[in-house]
Amino acid sequence: MTETTTPALAIPFGPGVTARRFAVPGRIAVSPQAATAWQTATLTGIRRETPHAATFRLAVPRWAGHLPGQHLMLRLTAEDGYTAQRHYSMASAPDGSGHIELTLDHVPDGEVSGWFHTVARPGDTVEVRGPLSGFFAWPGDRPALLLGAGSGIVPLMSMVRHHRARGLTVPLRMLVSARSPGELIYARELGPETRTVFTRVAPPNVPVGRMTAAHVAPLLAEQPPGGWEAYVCGSNGFAEHASRLLVEAGQPVERIRIERFG
Amino acid sequence: MNVTRGFTGRPRVHDPGLPPGQYDAGDDWPVLSAEVTPDLAPADWSFGIDGLVERPHTWDWDAAHALPASAYDGDIHCVTGWSKFGVRFGGVSLDAFFRMVRPHGSATHVLARSHTGYTTGLPLADLTGGRAWIVWEYDGAPLPPEHGGPARLLVPHLYFWKSAKWIAGLTLLDHDEPGFWERNGYHARGNPWQEQRYSGD
């Protein structure tokens, strides 16, 4: 895919940093049919990840397939017809199995995540539509630099899993921030591609603190052919912080894709 | 109807201001931009209208502020599901800008563009008649950068991705031109009352 950026109009992006106007190009075409049709999804398994997060495996027989980084819309319906719908990123890599996995934080007072964490059991059905949006998708083609915090790791893990499952050789690095080792989702699955930052509690001899330029600079120092495509996912506060670190370290703004919770 | 076992949901508050499938975000105002928030000073901001108009024009910060002030008091609705009630934005009605550039009769659509390169497409009719603004104030204070400051487009009767942050300009067209989210599968118009979230809704 060829992308063009417009080298017009210089915009200041912080002290000493000037970025070109950019075109935030999409990555893939999206099927309007898949985006429109609601499908029944059947819960087939629940796997605890951390005290606050669990993975929910769903059978979606007519699932059109997705790319890592895409999300879906999920809908719950009460007996009186009341519905609640939320966007969630796919955690699983595309595997053609007719199953997808979502990893959900238990949000305080969250009516949808609360149902999943306290009521749901295998055999229950919900409705989904998707996959949605190509902006945050990673087809596995370009070198990928992934920065996430909290459950922001979820779409990034789909990319890591895809990279492994396909035996891709394109460079992929992940930098994730968690409050503590116990709150680090997918801790057992993380490999040499991942560095972790702990903001509240860290293992012995590991510093506690926020993600800093010192974490990001070494990643940008190793420039793969064609440069990195950066994917940032987390709260708005994290996304603002991490994207600024990337810009200050020299990552072009038009190659920073951001997915914020909300 | 596909009832979810054991799902009761939040207490039902009948709110005629809440479009279908939306919930009240209360005091939260989520930020969902897909790009890096630009550090754009008012002095570097400009807003232009071109395309199918008699007199294309570009306003800088002071020239835009010299136009008659206009405020929006009401609600906003995001396609991800939240709505926010009782917000107050201050700026200038788009009608004031259109009066100066004089749209051609052949203009039917608009492609709005941001200083970041973000774009969104809308019917021209949704931007006229006192229903759309260029705003630089929120709740009496300067609009924060992550919410589109120094100035954004405001089209509160459509889903909020149409209200382009860091607004740079409008191009009037005689056809619908999909913008950033519209090319990513989202609806061409985005009316929350008809739940036009995705292309095909």
HADDOCK unambig.tbl for C-alpha pairs under 7 A between the chains (distance, minus, plus):
assign (segid A and resid 11 and name CA) (segid B and resid 40 and name CA) 6.93 0.50 0.50
assign (segid A and resid 12 and name CA) (segid B and resid 39 and name CA) 5.90 0.50 0.50
assign (segid A and resid 12 and name CA) (segid B and resid 40 and name CA) 6.48 0.50 0.50
assign (segid A and resid 13 and name CA) (segid B and resid 38 and name CA) 5.38 0.50 0.50
assign (segid A and resid 13 and name CA) (segid B and resid 39 and name CA) 4.76 0.50 0.50
assign (segid A and resid 14 and name CA) (segid B and resid 39 and name CA) 5.70 0.50 0.50
assign (segid A and resid 21 and name CA) (segid B and resid 115 and name CA) 6.83 0.50 0.50
assign (segid A and resid 21 and name CA) (segid B and resid 116 and name CA) 5.49 0.50 0.50
assign (segid A and resid 21 and name CA) (segid B and resid 117 and name CA) 5.91 0.50 0.50
assign (segid A and resid 22 and name CA) (segid B and resid 116 and name CA) 5.85 0.50 0.50
assign (segid A and resid 22 and name CA) (segid B and resid 117 and name CA) 5.04 0.50 0.50
assign (segid A and resid 23 and name CA) (segid B and resid 117 and name CA) 4.79 0.50 0.50
assign (segid A and resid 23 and name CA) (segid B and resid 118 and name CA) 6.54 0.50 0.50
assign (segid A and resid 24 and name CA) (segid B and resid 117 and name CA) 6.76 0.50 0.50
assign (segid A and resid 24 and name CA) (segid B and resid 118 and name CA) 6.66 0.50 0.50
assign (segid A and resid 26 and name CA) (segid B and resid 184 and name CA) 6.89 0.50 0.50
assign (segid A and resid 29 and name CA) (segid B and resid 184 and name CA) 6.96 0.50 0.50
assign (segid A and resid 30 and name CA) (segid B and resid 184 and name CA) 6.10 0.50 0.50
assign (segid A and resid 30 and name CA) (segid B and resid 185 and name CA) 5.70 0.50 0.50
assign (segid A and resid 32 and name CA) (segid B and resid 185 and name CA) 5.99 0.50 0.50
assign (segid A and resid 32 and name CA) (segid B and resid 199 and name CA) 5.68 0.50 0.50
assign (segid A and resid 32 and name CA) (segid B and resid 200 and name CA) 6.33 0.50 0.50
assign (segid A and resid 35 and name CA) (segid B and resid 198 and name CA) 6.48 0.50 0.50
assign (segid A and resid 36 and name CA) (segid B and resid 198 and name CA) 6.48 0.50 0.50
assign (segid A and resid 36 and name CA) (segid B and resid 200 and name CA) 6.06 0.50 0.50
assign (segid A and resid 36 and name CA) (segid B and resid 201 and name CA) 6.15 0.50 0.50
assign (segid A and resid 76 and name CA) (segid B and resid 4 and name CA) 5.72 0.50 0.50
assign (segid A and resid 77 and name CA) (segid B and resid 2 and name CA) 6.47 0.50 0.50
assign (segid A and resid 77 and name CA) (segid B and resid 3 and name CA) 4.88 0.50 0.50
assign (segid A and resid 77 and name CA) (segid B and resid 4 and name CA) 5.23 0.50 0.50
assign (segid A and resid 77 and name CA) (segid B and resid 7 and name CA) 6.83 0.50 0.50
assign (segid A and resid 78 and name CA) (segid B and resid 3 and name CA) 5.59 0.50 0.50
assign (segid A and resid 78 and name CA) (segid B and resid 4 and name CA) 6.05 0.50 0.50
assign (segid A and resid 78 and name CA) (segid B and resid 7 and name CA) 5.31 0.50 0.50
assign (segid A and resid 78 and name CA) (segid B and resid 8 and name CA) 5.23 0.50 0.50
assign (segid A and resid 78 and name CA) (segid B and resid 9 and name CA) 6.85 0.50 0.50
assign (segid A and resid 79 and name CA) (segid B and resid 3 and name CA) 5.77 0.50 0.50
assign (segid A and resid 83 and name CA) (segid B and resid 21 and name CA) 6.66 0.50 0.50
assign (segid A and resid 84 and name CA) (segid B and resid 21 and name CA) 6.46 0.50 0.50
assign (segid A and resid 85 and name CA) (segid B and resid 21 and name CA) 6.74 0.50 0.50
assign (segid A and resid 86 and name CA) (segid B and resid 80 and name CA) 6.84 0.50 0.50
assign (segid A and resid 86 and name CA) (segid B and resid 81 and name CA) 6.79 0.50 0.50
assign (segid A and resid 87 and name CA) (segid B and resid 80 and name CA) 6.59 0.50 0.50
assign (segid A and resid 111 and name CA) (segid B and resid 9 and name CA) 5.38 0.50 0.50
assign (segid A and resid 111 and name CA) (segid B and resid 10 and name CA) 6.22 0.50 0.50
assign (segid A and resid 115 and name CA) (segid B and resid 7 and name CA) 6.43 0.50 0.50
assign (segid A and resid 119 and name CA) (segid B and resid 6 and name CA) 6.54 0.50 0.50
assign (segid A and resid 124 and name CA) (segid B and resid 5 and name CA) 6.74 0.50 0.50
assign (segid A and resid 125 and name CA) (segid B and resid 4 and name CA) 6.32 0.50 0.50
assign (segid A and resid 126 and name CA) (segid B and resid 4 and name CA) 6.10 0.50 0.50
assign (segid A and resid 133 and name CA) (segid B and resid 184 and name CA) 4.95 0.50 0.50
assign (segid A and resid 133 and name CA) (segid B and resid 185 and name CA) 6.11 0.50 0.50
assign (segid A and resid 134 and name CA) (segid B and resid 184 and name CA) 5.68 0.50 0.50
assign (segid A and resid 135 and name CA) (segid B and resid 184 and name CA) 6.77 0.50 0.50
assign (segid A and resid 236 and name CA) (segid B and resid 31 and name CA) 6.19 0.50 0.50
assign (segid A and resid 243 and name CA) (segid B and resid 36 and name CA) 6.11 0.50 0.50
assign (segid A and resid 253 and name CA) (segid B and resid 36 and name CA) 6.53 0.50 0.50
assign (segid A and resid 256 and name CA) (segid B and resid 35 and name CA) 6.67 0.50 0.50
assign (segid A and resid 257 and name CA) (segid B and resid 34 and name CA) 5.98 0.50 0.50
assign (segid A and resid 257 and name CA) (segid B and resid 35 and name CA) 5.91 0.50 0.50
assign (segid A and resid 258 and name CA) (segid B and resid 34 and name CA) 4.64 0.50 0.50
assign (segid A and resid 258 and name CA) (segid B and resid 35 and name CA) 5.66 0.50 0.50
assign (segid A and resid 259 and name CA) (segid B and resid 34 and name CA) 5.93 0.50 0.50
assign (segid A and resid 260 and name CA) (segid B and resid 31 and name CA) 6.92 0.50 0.50
assign (segid A and resid 260 and name CA) (segid B and resid 32 and name CA) 5.37 0.50 0.50
assign (segid A and resid 262 and name CA) (segid B and resid 30 and name CA) 5.25 0.50 0.50
assign (segid A and resid 262 and name CA) (segid B and resid 31 and name CA) 6.94 0.50 0.50
assign (segid A and resid 262 and name CA) (segid B and resid 32 and name CA) 6.76 0.50 0.50
